[in-house]
C-alpha cells in the first residue's frame, strides 16, 4: 500500500486529541517504519501529541517547536532508523486541509536539518483538519495518501479524482462515485487462484479493480476443471496465474496484472506483498495463512481469508461449511480464532527435500471434495465484505460462517487475545520490517 498507514483507531484518536483546542494549532510527533526504500509506503509505529513544554510558541495560525525537542526527535530517528512524521493541525480548515506558505517556510529548514542528522530520509509532514488530512514528503511537494486500517480501510486524505466509467454506473448508484474511484485505485493481491480465487478475481475485475497481483505456484490439472473458472481442457498444464490473468483481461483489457507463479511462504514472495492495498487469501494451506495472516497486521495490509469444507460420510455429504474472515487491526487474527495448526505449518514450510526426509511427515494428503458453486458462494461473500470495507456502502460483517446443508449464512464474533503475538501491540502489529515473518527462507532447500 502506498502512503502512510495508521493502525485503527490511532489516526482517529490522535486527530481528536489534537483538535480538542480549536483556538490554536497543535503538533504531534510520529515515528514510522518505511516498508521498502522507493516504495512510498510507511507504517506508523507510534504517534503522540507534543507536550505543552515543547512549544516555543503557538497561536491560531502557527506552531513552533523548541530546538531541543527537534534535536531529540532527530537523534531518535537516527538511532532507530525510523522516519519522522511531523504533524500539526489547521483547526480552522474546511474540507481536506492545505499546507500553508508558513508551513512551506518552516519545513524547508527542518527538511535540511533532518537530511543531515537522520539521513535515512523518508521523513514526512502531516497536516490535520476537522474533515481530513494531507501528507507529503517533508519540505517537498509530492503528496502521500493517508490510511487508517481497521474494520474498514479508510482513506483520511483526499480521494482519487476521475476514472469512473459508464460500465460501473449501477455500482455508482450503490456506493457513489468516490467509492468507485477508490476501488479502481487499489492494488489488490489474490493468494491462490484455484477454486475460490479464480471466481474472486473475475468478480473483482467486474467491480472495477484495475491492479492485480496474482500468486499461485500451481498449474491447471484435469481434476481442477470442475471448479477453476475460465479453465477449459486447453488450460491443462498452464499456470493458474496465467489462466486467471486471461479471465481478468477479458473483462478489462487495460488491467495491470502481476503474475507470481510462486509459493507465498517463500520469503521474497511475501516481501513483495507488503506494499499492496488489500489482500485475499484463497488457499487451503496453513503455512500460507500463517504468513499472510501475520503480514496483514504487521504491515497494515487488510486481508480477507476464506475457506470451504465438504465432509462426506458413509451416507454421503454430511457437512458443507465455509468461512470468510477479515484480518485487520482491531479484528481477531487466525491465531486468536484457533484456525491454524502449528505442526501443519511446520511441515508446509519445509522444502520438498526436507519434507521427504522428515520422519514425521507420512503419506500423501487426500484431496478434498470441491464444488464450483460452493466456492463461488464464499468468493461472493468475500467480495461483498471487501466492498463494505473500502466503500461508503458499509456492509458490516467481518466474520461470516456458511452452512450449505442448512442454507444459512450467519455473522459470528471471536475474542481477540490482548497479548496475541500476531495481532496485538505486544506482538507483530505495525512492526513492519522490525519483526520477522514466519516465512520459508530463500536457502531452505539447500540444507
N, C-alpha and C positions, 0 to 999 in steps of 0.2 A: 504494500500500500504506500503510495507516495504521500508525503505530507507528515504532519505532526500528529501523533496518536496519543490520546489520553485514555486510560482505563476508566470506564464509567464507575462512579459518578465524579471522578476527580475534577474534570473541567467545570462541571456544573457547580460543584461546591466551591471551587476556587473563585469563579466569576461572581457567585452570590456573595461571598465574603468581601471581595474587593469592591463590589458595588453597593455595599451597605451604606457607605458615606458618599452621597451623590454631590456633595458640595466641593469636592476636590479630587484630584487624581490619586490613585493608589497603585502601588507596584507589587509585583511578585517575582520570585526567582525560581526557575526550574532547572533541572538537570536531566538530560535526555541521552539515551544510547542511540547512536547512529546505526541503522540497520546494516548498511553496506556503503562504503565510500562510493559516491557518484550516483547512488540510487535515489537520493532525495527523500528519504524516509527516516523518521526518528520516533523512538518510543520514550515517552516521558517516564522517568524513574521516580521523580518526586517533584513537587511544586508547592511552595509555601509563600504566603504574603510576607512582604518585607516588614520587619519590626519598626515601630514608630521611631526609635532612636537611630535608625539607619538613614533617615532622610536629612539631606542638607536643607532643603526647603520643598514645599508643595503647596499648590493652590488649585483653583478650578481648571486651569489650562496647562499645568506643567508639574513635573515632579523630578527632583534632582537628588541622587543618592550620594552619600558621603564617600569620599575617595577610599577610606579604609575598608568599607563594605565591599566596594567594587574589587579592590585588590584581593580580599579574602575569597571572593567568588572566583576570580581568575585563577588563584592558586589551587583552589579545589578542582576546578575544571582541568587544570594542567596535571594535577596529581592523579585524578581518576580517569582521565581520557574522555570524559563526558562532554557533551555540547551544552552550552548555556542557553537558556530560554529566558530572555528579559521581557517581562510582561508589564504592561501598565494599562490603566483604564482611560477611556473617554466617556465619563458618566453622562455627558450631555448629548452624545451621538444618537442619531436615529438610523435605523437600518444597520447594515454592516459598516462598522467604523472605518475611517480612512486615517492613514498616518499623516500627521500634520507637518508643516515646514519646521516646527520646533522639534518634532521627533527626528526629522532628517538631520538637522544640525547636531543634535545630541548623539545620535547613533554613529555619525561619522567618526568622532573621536573615540567612542567605545570600540567600534569595529577595528580601528587601527591598533588600539591598546591590546585587545584580546587576541588579535592576529599575532602579536609579538609574544604575549605572555602565555597563551594557550593555543599553540599553533596547529593543533589537530583540526581546528576550523569547524565549520558547520554550525556556528552559533546563530541563534535566531532571535527575532524581535516579534512580540505578540501584543496587539492592541485589542482590548476587550471593551465592548459596549453593552448596553442593556439588551440588544437584539442580535448579538452575534460577535464575531471577532475576525481579525485578519492577521496573517503571519507572513513574514518574509525573512530572507537572509539578512542578518544584522548589517546595517549600513548599505544594503543593496535594494534593488527594485523587484527582484523575482519573488512572486508570491508563492506561498506554501499552503495547501489546504490543511484545515484543522479538523480532526475527527475525534469524537468521543465514542468509544467502543464499549458497549454493554449489552443489554437486552436488544438494543437497536444499534445500527451503525448510523450515527448522527453526524452529519456534516455541519459544523458550527460556523464555518466561514462561508464565503459566497458560493452559491450553487452554480453549476455549469450553465453556460449560455448556449441556446440553439441546439440543433441536431435532431429534434423530434420530427417524425415524418408522418405522412397520411396513413401509412401502413399500421401505425400504432394509435390511430385516432380513438378507437374504442377503449384502449387502455388508459389514454389520457383522460377520458371521461371518468375513469375509476380513481386514479390517484394523481391526476394533474400533470401538466407539462414539466414542472420541476422534478417530480418523481421519475418521469420517463427519461429526462436528460441525465439524472443521476444513474439510473440503470445502465444507460448507454455508455457512461464514462468509466464504469468499474472494470477492473481487470480480475477476472474470475478464474479460479483454478478448480478442476474436477479431477479427483484422485480415483482412478478406476473407471473405465468407460465400457464396462461389460453390461450386465443386466440392467441395474438401476441407472448407471452412469450414461449409457447410450440413449436412454429415454430423456434423462435430465438435460443433456447438452442441447438437444433439439428444442425442448421447452424453453430453455434459457435464450436460445437464438431467436425463437418466435417472440419472446418478451422484449428483445431489443439489445441484449448483451452483445457487445461487439468484440471484446478482447478475451480470449480464452488461453489458458494453459492446461493441456491435457496430459495426464501422467498414467501410464499403464505399460508394463513390460511385455504383455502377452500378445500372441497372435490369435486370430479367429480360428476356432476348430469347428468341425461339423456339429458337435454337440452344443455349440453356442448359438446355432442358427434359430433356435426356438425363442430366443429372448434378446439378442443383440439387435437393437433397432437399426435399420439401414444395412444390415448384413444379409446378402443372399449367397448362394453357392459359390459365386465367383469371388467372394471375400475370404474364403477359407485360405489360410496361410498368410493373409495380410495382417499388418499391425492393427490392433484395435484402435490406437490413437489416430491412425490414418483413416480408418472407416468412419470414426466419429467426426473427424475434421471434414470429410466429404459431406456428411449429413448437415453440418453447420453451414458449409459453403453453399449448399443448395438453397438454404433459407436466406442467407445473407452472403453473397459473393464477396462483399467488402470486409468481412470479418477478419480480424487478425488472430491467427491461431498458432500457438507454440506447441509443438508436439515433443513430448519427452517419453520415449519408449523405455523407461527405466523403472526401477522399484523405488518408491518414495522413502523407504527405510535407509537407502544409501545417503550418506552424509551430504554429498554435493547436490543431490536432487532436492532434499529437504531444504537446504540453504537457498535454493532458487525459488522457493515459495514465500519467503519471508516478506517480500515487498508487494505481494498481491493484496487485493482489497477484500476478497471473500473466497472461502474455500468450501467445497463439497467433498465429503468423504464417502465413497461408494464402493468400498472394498469389504471383503469378509475376513481380513487379516487382523489379528490382534496387534501385531507389531506396527502395522501402518496406522492403526487407530492410536496407539501409544505415541507415535512420533507426531502425527498431525494434531492429535488432541492436545498435546502439550504445546506445540507451536502456536496454536490458537491463542493461548493465554500468555505465552512467553513473548510473542511478537505482536500481540493485539490484532490478530487476523481472524475475524469471526468465521466460524466453521459450522456447517450443518452435517451431522453424521446420520447415516441411515442404515438399517439392516432389515433383512427379511428371513423368515424361517418357516419351512413347511415340514411338519412331522408326520411321518407315515408309519402306522402300526399294522397289526395283523388284520384289522378291519378297514384298512385304508387310511385316508387323511384324517388325523385327529386334531391337529392344530395348524392354523395359518396365522402367523403373527408378524408384526412389523414395528419398527421403532424409528422415530425421527427426533433428533435431539440437537439443539443449537448449543455450541460451545463458545463461550464468550465471557469476559469479565463480569462477575456478579452471578453467573449461572453455574450450577454444579457441573463438574467435568466427568469424564468417563471413569476416572478413579473413584470419585465420590459416589457414583451410581453403581459401582461394582460390575461394570461392563467388561473389564479386562481380566485376562488370565495371565498371571506373571510367568508361569512356566511356558505357556504357549508363546508369549512374546520372546522369551529367551531362545526358543527353538527357531522361531521365524527370523530372528536377527542373525542366525548363523549363516555363513556362506554355504553353498551346496556341498563343498568339500568337507567343511567342519560338520555339517548336518549328517553327512554319510558316516562320519567317524564317531558321532556321538552315540554312546551305548543306550542313552535314554530316549532316543528318537526311534520309534519302532513302527513298522508297517507304513502303509500309504493311506492318506486321508480319503475317506469315502466321499465321492461327490454328492452334494446336497441337491434335493429336488428344487426346481426353479421354473416359474411360470411368468410369462411376459406381462400378463395383466396385473399380477400382484406387484411385480417390480414397478410397473407404471403407476400404480396407486401410491406407492411410497415416494416415488420421484415427484409426483404431483403435489403431495403433501409438503415435500421439501421445497419445491419451487414456490408454493404459496407462503410458506414460512419465510423464505427469502424476501418475497415482496413485502411482507409485513415488517421485516427488519430494516429495510432500506428505503421504503417509500412512505408517503403520508397515509397510505392505506394500512393502518396498523392492525393487521391480523395478529392477535396477541399470543397465540400458542407458541411455546418454545420447546416443548417436550410432549410428544404425542405417541400413543400406542394404538396399533391397529389389530383388530381381531377379525380375521376373514371368515371364520366359522360363524360367529355371531353377527357379523356385518356391522361392526361398530368402530368408530374412531373416537378416542377419548383423550383429552388433555390430562397430563399427570404432573406430579411435582416430585422433587427429590431434595434431600437436605444437602447443602453444601458444607463440606468439612472445613472448619475455620482455619485449620493448620495444614490443609492439603498441600502436598509437595508440588502439585501441578498448578492449581488454580488460586492459591492464596498468596497474600503478600509475603508470607514467610517462606514461600516456595518460588516457583518459576514466574509468577505473574509480573509482567512488564520488565523482566530482566534482560530480554533480548540476548545479545551475544555474551553477556556476563554469566550465563547459566547454560549448562550442557543440555543438548537434546539427546534422547535415547536412540541414537541412530547407529547404523552399521558403519564403522569407519571404512575409509577408502581402501585400506590394505587388508581388510578382513579375510579376503580369500587367499592371502599369501602366508598364512601362519603355518 
